[in-house]
Amino acid sequence: ESLMSDIEIKEATKGYAFQTKRIIMTANTYPKNWHSKSSKNELLS
């Protein structure tokens, strides 16, 4: 999602231009049993 307009991006020297909403990776990038720490905590709760 864009946080700046195209003009703001061209003029800016620093700052966030976008926010990541979703990342799509090819299948089998990570093993099926791979989880982040937050996922493990949610599963144990």
C-alpha positions in Angstrom: 0.0 0.0 0.0 1.4 3.4 -1.0 2.1 5.8 1.8 3.3 8.7 -0.5 2.2 10.0 -3.8 4.6 9.7 -6.8 5.6 13.3 -6.4 6.3 12.9 -2.7 8.5 9.8 -3.5 10.5 11.7 -6.1 11.1 14.6 -3.7 11.7 12.7 -0.5 15.2 11.9 0.7 14.1 9.5 3.4 11.0 7.9 4.9 8.5 5.1 4.1 7.0 5.1 0.6 4.9 2.0 1.1 3.7 -0.5 3.6 3.8 -4.3 3.0 0.4 -5.9 3.3 1.1 -9.4 1.9 4.1 -11.3 0.5 3.5 -14.2 -1.9 6.3 -16.7 -2.3 6.6 -19.8 -4.5 5.6 -23.1 -3.1 8.1 -25.0 -0.9 10.1 -21.9 -0.1 10.0 -22.9 3.6 9.3 -26.4 5.0 5.7 -27.0 6.1 6.7 -27.3 9.8 8.4 -23.8 9.7 6.6 -21.2 11.9 7.5 -17.8 13.4 7.7 -17.4 17.1 4.4 -15.6 17.3 2.7 -18.5 15.5 4.1 -21.0 18.0 2.9 -18.9 20.9 -0.6 -18.7 19.4 -0.7 -22.5 18.9 0.3 -23.1 22.5 -2.3 -20.7 24.0 
